[in-house]
Amino acid sequence: MVKLNNLFQSLSIRGKEFKNRIFSTGHMAVMLDDGKPSHRLAAYHGAKAKGGAALTIIEAARVHRTGNSGRPAIRAYDPECVQGYKKLADACQPHGCLVFAQLTHPGREMALASDGSHPVAYAPAAVPNERFHVMPRAMPIVLIEEIIEGFELSASHLRQAGLDGVELVASHGYLLGQFLNPKINLRNDEYGGSFEGRLRFLKDAVDATRRGAGEEMIVGVRLSGDEKDYAGTELDQMLEICSALDGDPNLDYLNITVGTSAGLVGSTHIVPPMEYETGYTAPISASIKAIVTKPVFVAGRINQPQIADEIIKMDQADMCGMTRALISDPMMPLKAIKGDFEDIRACVACNQACIGHMLNACSISCIQRPETGRELEYANISRTNSKKRILVAGGGPAGMKAACVAADRGHQVTLCEKSNSLGGQINLAQSLPGRAEFGGIITNLNNELKKTTANVRFNSSVNLELIEELAPDVVIAATGATPYMPEIQGAEEAHVVNTWQVLDGKANVGGSVIIADWRCDWVGLGLAEMLVKQGCHVRLAVNGMVAGQNIPQYARDAWIGKLHKLGVEIITHMRVVGVDSEDAYFQHTLSGEPVILNSVDTLVTALGHSAETKLEEDLSKHGISHHIIGDCLSPRTVEEAILEGLKVGIKV
C-alpha cells in the first residue's frame, strides 16, 4: 500500500497545529443569508472538516462598504456576521479542522452593484480593467485609511467568532494586488511611486489585521505568483514582494496561486480547467519557497493526494490547496490516509457545478457528487424499510448513480446496459482532445457501483419481455438520447455526418470542414480542435453569441484561445439551413440574412439530442411502475443525469 508520509505530517504555525497538509482555499459558495454565513454554508464546510481536511478557508469577505458588489459576499465589517462565522467554527473545529476567513476588497473588479447599476469602483489609479471594462476612480487617502481600519474591525469580528486565522486576499488582481502592480498603481504619493510605496497598502492592511486578530490568530496573505495576463504582475516581481513580506512579524504564511480577475486569459487560472496540467502552480510556489522562511501554501489543479504528497516531498510548498478535490469528495483525506485511493472520487476539473454555478449566482455543487452543497438535504441517506426489486434501464451516468444509491439503501437492483460498457455519452466526450480526464466520472461511478450489491448486465436491452422475466417492482428508465437531426435542405446529396459518427470513427471527414454547432458547449470546441489537429481546415459555425456559450467561462475562454492559435475560424450567430456538395447555407440569427460558406467537403452537425422515449411509452401503456431520469427525460448534461439518479435512488 502506498503511504503518503509527507502529506499527513502535521504542521505548526503560531502555536496552532495543522493535522495534515490538505486545505480548502477560500471560494464563493453562494450560500449566504443576507450577507452572513448560513447553516447551509456551515454544513458545506463541515463536511470537509469531517472528511479530514486540516484547514478550510471561508470565502472572501468585504472589509468596507465600497467593496460591496452585485455578487453577494459576507460583510465582515458588520458585527452581525459574528454569529454566522461562529456556526462555521462550531461545524469544523470539533473535527480537528482549523477555520480561517478571507478579507478582501475587489477594487476595480466590480461590474455591478447589488441593485444592477454600475457602482463607483475604486483603484490605486484610474486604470481600466480589460475583463469587466470598468474605469475606476483613483482612491483618495482618506478612503485608503478607512479601508485599512476596515481590515482591523473585520479581523476583530473573526476573533470574536472564535476562528483560527485570517487571510488577506492580495491575489487575482483585487485591490491589495492592484496596489502591488506598477502597471496599475500609478500613484506618486506614499502609496505608490516606488516599490516600498506600492507595498505599503498591503503592509498597513496586514498590521491592521493583526491588531484586530490579536496575537493568537494566524494571519496570512494570498498572492498570485504570476498573474499570467497582459499588464499583470509576473513571477520576478512577486519574488521581490514575497522577499519583502518575509520579514514582517505580523504575517505568518504566504498562500500562492496564479491568475487575475482583470483579464480573460488571467481569469482562466482562477479555477483552472482540465486544459491546465495537474499541479502546474507548484513550480511557482517552489520559486517563492526557496527565498522565504515563512510557510508557503499553494493551490491550482491539485486533484489527487499523490500529487499533493509529491509537492510536499519536493519542498515546493508546505500546504496544498485541494478545493475542488474536496468538493468532489469531502472524505478524500480520510480515504487517502487509509490508502483507499480507488475509492476517492477524483475531480475532473470540468468546472460545471462548482465555479459554473457560482458565476450563475447559484449554490455550488459537483456534477459527480450532487450531495455537495446540499448537505442539509442529503447528508444522511437512510436505508429502506421496504426492499424492492428495481430494474435500471441504461448504464450511463444517470442509471449508474440510481443503481448505486438504490442498492446502498438495501434494494435488490439489476442494471441493464444495451452495449458492452458503461458510461453512455461520456465514452464519446472523453475522446475529445484534452478531455480524457472527463472519463474519470465513469471510473468513479464504476468504483461506487462495484461496492454495492447491484447486478450489472451488459448487451441487455430492456423491453417488455425482459421486464416480464425479471418482474421488478419498479423500473428506472435511463435510456439516454440520440443525435438530433432537423431537416437540412440538401443533406441527402451532401456529405453530412453527426458528432457521434465522427467520435466513433465511423465518418470519413474531408479536408474542409464546417461544424454546425447549435449546442454551444464542449462538443463543438472539442471537435474543432480534434479535426484541425488531424489536418482539416475547420470553420466552427455556432448558433450563439460565442463558441462555448453554455459552458463555464474559464473553460470556454481557455479553449477559444487555443483554437485561435490553431487557426480555427469561429463564426457566431449561425443557424444551419442547407448544404450541397460544395457549400453550406446558414442564416444569421440576428439579421436574418443568408450566409454562404463555400468550399465545404463535410458538414459536421452538433445540434443536440432527441430523448429516447420508447421504453417510457411501453411502461406507461402497460401500467408498469416507473421513473424517468437523465437524457430520456430531457437531453441535458451529466450534472442533471447524476442528480436525478441520486434523487430517484432515494425516492424508490
NORNORWO-V274026 format. One record per pair of residues at least 24 apart in sequence whose ideal C-beta (glycine too) atoms are under 7 Angstrom apart, sorted by the first residue. I is the first residue (numbers start at 0). J is the second residue. D is the distance in whole Angstrom. If there is no record, write none. Layout:
BEGIN
{{I:J:D} {I:J:D}}
END
This chain:
BEGIN
{{0:338:4} {1:338:6} {2:338:7} {3:304:6} {3:308:4} {3:335:6} {5:308:5} {5:311:4} {5:312:4} {6:304:6} {6:307:5} {6:308:4} {6:311:6} {7:336:5} {10:294:7} {10:317:6} {10:318:7} {12:217:5} {12:251:5} {12:252:6} {12:294:6} {13:217:5} {13:251:5} {15:97:6} {15:163:6} {15:217:6} {17:53:4} {17:54:6} {17:97:6} {17:318:7} {18:53:5} {18:95:5} {19:53:5} {19:332:6} {20:53:7} {20:307:7} {20:311:5} {20:317:7} {20:318:5} {20:319:6} {21:52:5} {21:53:6} {21:307:7} {21:319:6} {21:321:5} {21:332:5} {22:52:6} {22:53:6} {22:54:4} {22:55:7} {22:56:7} {22:296:7} {22:318:5} {22:320:6} {23:47:5} {23:52:6} {23:55:4} {23:56:6} {23:322:5} {23:325:5} {24:56:6} {24:298:5} {24:320:4} {24:322:5} {25:56:4} {25:57:6} {25:58:5} {25:59:6} {25:101:4} {25:166:6} {26:58:6} {26:322:6} {27:58:5} {27:357:5} {28:58:6} {28:362:7} {28:363:5} {29:356:7} {29:357:6} {29:360:6} {29:361:6} {29:362:5} {29:363:6} {30:362:5} {31:71:5} {31:73:6} {34:71:6} {34:73:6} {34:74:5} {35:73:7} {35:79:6} {35:80:5} {35:83:4} {36:73:6} {36:83:3} {36:84:6} {36:86:6} {36:87:6} {37:83:7} {38:86:6} {38:375:7} {39:375:6} {40:87:7} {41:86:4} {41:87:5} {41:90:4} {42:90:7} {42:374:4} {42:375:5} {42:378:7} {43:372:6} {43:374:6} {44:87:6} {44:90:6} {44:91:6} {45:90:3} {45:91:6} {46:329:4} {46:374:5} {47:325:5} {47:329:5} {48:90:7} {48:91:4} {48:94:4} {48:96:3} {49:94:5} {50:325:7} {50:329:4} {50:330:4} {50:331:6} {50:332:6} {50:333:6} {51:332:3} {51:333:4} {51:336:7} {52:96:6} {52:325:6} {52:332:6} {53:96:6} {53:97:7} {54:96:7} {54:97:5} {54:99:6} {55:91:6} {55:96:6} {55:98:6} {56:99:5} {56:101:6} {56:166:6} {57:87:6} {57:98:7} {57:99:7} {57:100:4} {57:101:7} {58:101:6} {59:101:4} {59:103:4} {59:168:5} {60:100:6} {60:101:6} {60:102:6} {60:103:7} {60:153:7} {61:103:7} {61:104:7} {62:102:5} {62:103:7} {62:104:6} {62:146:6} {62:149:4} {62:150:5} {62:153:5} {63:104:6} {63:145:6} {63:146:5} {63:149:4} {65:121:6} {65:142:7} {66:104:4} {66:105:6} {67:113:7} {68:105:6} {68:109:5} {68:111:7} {68:112:6} {68:118:7} {69:110:7} {69:111:4} {69:112:6} {69:113:5} {69:115:7} {75:100:7} {75:102:6} {75:153:4} {75:156:6} {75:157:7} {76:149:5} {76:152:5} {76:153:5} {78:156:6} {80:156:6} {81:156:5} {81:159:5} {81:160:5} {84:157:6} {84:160:3} {84:162:6} {85:160:5} {85:161:6} {88:160:6} {88:161:5} {88:162:6} {97:163:4} {97:164:7} {98:162:5} {98:163:5} {99:162:6} {99:163:6} {99:164:4} {99:165:6} {99:166:5} {99:217:7} {100:157:5} {100:162:6} {100:165:6} {101:166:5} {101:168:5} {102:150:6} {102:153:5} {102:154:7} {102:165:6} {102:167:6} {102:168:7} {102:208:7} {103:168:4} {103:173:6} {104:146:6} {104:173:7} {104:174:4} {105:173:5} {105:174:6} {106:173:6} {106:174:3} {106:177:5} {107:133:5} {107:135:4} {107:177:7} {108:172:6} {108:173:6} {108:260:5} {108:261:7} {109:133:6} {122:177:5} {122:183:7} {123:177:5} {123:178:5} {123:183:6} {123:184:4} {123:186:5} {123:190:7} {123:191:6} {124:183:7} {124:184:6} {124:185:4} {124:186:6} {126:183:5} {126:185:7} {128:261:4} {129:229:7} {129:261:6} {129:262:5} {130:260:7} {130:261:6} {130:262:5} {130:263:6} {130:266:6} {140:188:7} {143:190:6} {143:200:6} {147:203:5} {147:204:6} {147:207:5} {148:207:7} {150:204:5} {150:207:4} {150:208:5} {150:211:7} {151:207:4} {151:208:7} {151:210:5} {151:211:4} {152:211:6} {153:211:7} {154:208:5} {154:211:3} {154:212:4} {155:211:4} {157:212:7} {158:211:7} {158:212:5} {158:213:6} {158:216:6} {163:216:7} {163:217:6} {164:216:5} {164:217:3} {164:218:7} {164:219:7} {165:208:6} {165:212:5} {165:216:6} {165:218:5} {166:219:5} {166:220:7} {166:221:6} {166:254:6} {167:204:6} {167:205:6} {167:208:6} {167:220:5} {168:221:5} {169:201:6} {169:220:5} {169:221:6} {169:222:5} {170:221:4} {170:222:5} {170:223:4} {170:256:5} {171:223:6} {171:258:6} {171:259:5} {171:260:5} {171:269:6} {172:226:6} {172:259:3} {172:260:5} {172:261:4} {172:265:7} {173:260:7} {175:200:6} {175:201:5} {175:204:6} {176:223:7} {179:232:6} {179:240:6} {180:232:5} {182:230:5} {194:239:7} {198:240:7} {198:243:6} {202:247:7} {205:247:6} {205:249:5} {205:250:5} {206:249:6} {209:249:4} {217:251:5} {218:249:6} {218:250:6} {218:251:5} {219:250:7} {219:251:6} {219:252:4} {219:253:7} {219:254:6} {220:244:7} {220:250:6} {220:253:6} {220:254:7} {221:254:4} {221:256:6} {222:253:6} {222:255:6} {223:256:6} {223:257:6} {223:258:6} {223:259:6} {224:255:5} {224:257:6} {224:283:4} {224:284:6} {224:287:6} {225:257:5} {225:283:6} {226:258:6} {226:259:4} {226:265:5} {227:257:6} {227:258:6} {227:264:7} {227:265:5} {227:268:6} {228:259:5} {228:261:6} {228:262:4} {228:264:5} {228:265:3} {229:262:6} {231:259:5} {231:261:7} {231:262:7} {231:265:5} {234:283:6} {234:286:6} {237:287:7} {238:286:7} {238:287:6} {238:290:6} {241:287:5} {241:290:7} {241:291:6} {242:290:6} {242:291:7} {245:291:4} {245:292:6} {245:293:6} {250:293:7} {251:293:7} {252:293:6} {252:294:4} {252:296:6} {253:287:7} {253:291:7} {253:293:6} {253:295:5} {254:296:4} {255:280:7} {255:283:6} {255:284:4} {255:287:6} {255:295:6} {255:296:7} {255:297:5} {256:280:6} {256:298:5} {256:299:6} {257:283:6} {257:299:6} {263:556:5} {264:560:7} {266:553:6} {267:553:5} {267:556:5} {267:557:4} {269:553:6} {270:350:6} {270:354:4} {270:553:5} {271:299:6} {271:300:5} {271:348:7} {272:348:5} {272:350:5} {272:553:6} {272:554:4} {272:557:6} {273:347:7} {273:348:4} {273:433:6} {273:436:5} {274:433:6} {274:557:4} {274:558:7} {275:300:6} {276:300:7} {277:301:7} {277:302:6} {277:306:6} {278:306:5} {278:310:6} {281:310:5} {281:315:4} {281:316:7} {284:315:6} {284:316:5} {285:315:4} {288:314:7} {288:315:6} {288:316:6} {294:318:7} {296:320:6} {298:322:7} {300:348:6} {302:345:6} {302:346:4} {302:348:7} {303:345:6} {304:331:7} {304:335:4} {323:348:7} {323:353:6} {326:353:5} {326:365:5} {326:371:5} {327:365:5} {327:367:6} {327:368:6} {328:368:7} {341:446:6} {342:446:6} {344:368:6} {344:443:5} {345:439:5} {345:443:7} {347:436:5} {347:437:5} {347:439:5} {347:440:6} {348:436:7} {349:437:7} {350:551:4} {350:553:6} {350:554:5} {351:551:6} {351:636:7} {351:638:6} {352:638:5} {354:551:6} {354:553:7} {355:551:4} {358:551:7} {358:552:6} {366:637:6} {366:638:4} {366:641:6} {367:440:6} {367:443:6} {367:641:7} {369:641:6} {369:642:4} {369:645:5} {380:404:7} {380:408:7} {380:649:6} {382:408:6} {382:409:5} {383:408:5} {383:409:5} {383:410:6} {386:410:6} {386:411:6} {387:472:4} {387:473:6} {387:651:6} {388:470:7} {388:471:5} {388:472:5} {389:471:6} {389:472:7} {389:473:5} {389:475:6} {389:651:6} {390:415:7} {390:461:7} {390:466:7} {390:469:6} {390:471:4} {390:474:5} {391:415:7} {391:475:5} {391:477:6} {392:461:4} {392:474:6} {392:475:7} {392:476:5} {392:477:6} {392:478:6} {392:614:6} {393:476:7} {393:477:4} {393:478:5} {393:479:6} {394:421:4} {394:423:7} {395:422:7} {395:423:3} {395:424:7} {395:477:6} {395:479:5} {395:629:6} {395:640:6} {396:423:6} {396:425:6} {396:440:6} {396:444:6} {396:637:5} {396:640:5} {396:641:5} {396:644:7} {397:477:4} {397:628:5} {397:629:3} {397:640:4} {397:641:7} {397:643:6} {397:644:5} {398:475:7} {398:477:3} {398:644:7} {399:444:4} {399:448:6} {399:644:7} {400:444:7} {400:641:5} {400:644:3} {400:645:6} {400:648:7} {401:475:5} {401:477:6} {401:628:6} {401:644:4} {401:647:5} {401:648:5} {402:448:6} {402:453:5} {403:444:7} {403:447:5} {403:448:5} {403:451:6} {403:648:7} {404:644:7} {404:645:6} {404:648:3} {404:649:6} {405:648:4} {405:651:6} {406:451:4} {406:452:5} {406:453:4} {407:451:6} {408:648:7} {410:651:7} {412:453:4} {412:454:7} {413:454:5} {413:456:7} {413:469:6} {414:453:6} {414:455:5} {414:456:7} {415:456:5} {415:459:4} {415:461:5} {416:456:7} {416:457:5} {416:459:7} {417:458:7} {417:459:7} {417:460:4} {418:458:7} {419:457:5} {419:458:6} {421:445:6} {423:479:5} {424:479:7} {425:637:7} {427:499:6} {427:502:5} {428:521:7} {430:502:5} {431:521:7} {431:525:3} {431:529:6} {432:525:6} {432:528:5} {432:529:5} {432:532:7} {434:525:6} {440:637:6} {461:614:6} {463:617:6} {463:621:7} {466:623:6} {472:624:7} {473:624:5} {473:625:7} {473:626:7} {473:651:5} {474:618:6} {474:623:6} {474:625:4} {475:626:5} {475:628:6} {475:647:6} {476:614:5} {476:615:5} {476:618:7} {476:625:6} {476:627:5} {476:631:6} {477:628:5} {477:629:5} {477:631:6} {478:611:4} {478:614:5} {478:631:4} {479:611:6} {479:629:6} {479:630:5} {479:631:6} {480:608:4} {480:609:6} {480:610:5} {480:611:6} {480:630:4} {480:631:6} {480:634:4} {481:608:6} {481:609:6} {481:611:6} {482:608:6} {483:606:5} {483:607:5} {483:608:5} {483:609:5} {484:604:7} {484:606:7} {485:606:7} {487:575:6} {487:576:7} {487:577:6} {487:578:6} {488:576:6} {488:577:4} {489:577:5} {489:578:5} {489:579:5} {490:578:6} {492:579:6} {492:580:6} {493:578:4} {493:579:6} {493:580:6} {493:602:6} {494:600:6} {494:601:5} {494:602:7} {495:578:6} {495:602:5} {495:604:7} {496:601:6} {496:603:6} {497:604:5} {498:522:6} {498:526:6} {498:603:7} {498:604:7} {498:605:5} {501:526:6} {501:603:6} {508:535:6} {508:601:5} {509:600:2} {509:601:4} {510:535:6} {510:536:6} {510:600:6} {511:536:5} {511:598:5} {511:599:6} {511:600:5} {512:536:7} {512:537:5} {512:600:7} {512:601:5} {512:603:6} {513:538:5} {513:540:6} {513:583:5} {513:596:6} {513:599:5} {513:602:5} {514:539:5} {514:540:7} {514:603:5} {514:605:6} {515:540:6} {515:575:4} {515:602:6} {515:604:5} {515:605:7} {515:606:7} {516:540:7} {516:541:5} {516:542:7} {516:605:5} {517:542:4} {517:605:7} {517:606:4} {517:607:6} {518:549:7} {518:605:5} {518:607:6} {519:543:4} {519:546:7} {519:547:6} {519:548:4} {519:549:5} {520:547:7} {520:549:5} {520:550:5} {521:550:6} {522:605:5} {523:605:5} {524:558:5} {524:562:7} {526:603:6} {526:605:7} {527:562:6} {527:567:5} {528:561:7} {528:562:6} {528:565:7} {531:565:5} {531:566:7} {531:567:5} {537:567:5} {538:568:5} {538:570:6} {538:596:6} {539:567:6} {539:569:5} {540:570:5} {540:573:4} {540:575:7} {540:585:6} {540:596:7} {541:569:7} {541:571:6} {541:573:6} {542:573:6} {542:574:6} {542:588:6} {543:571:7} {544:571:6} {545:571:6} {578:602:5} {607:634:6} {608:634:4} {610:634:6}}
END
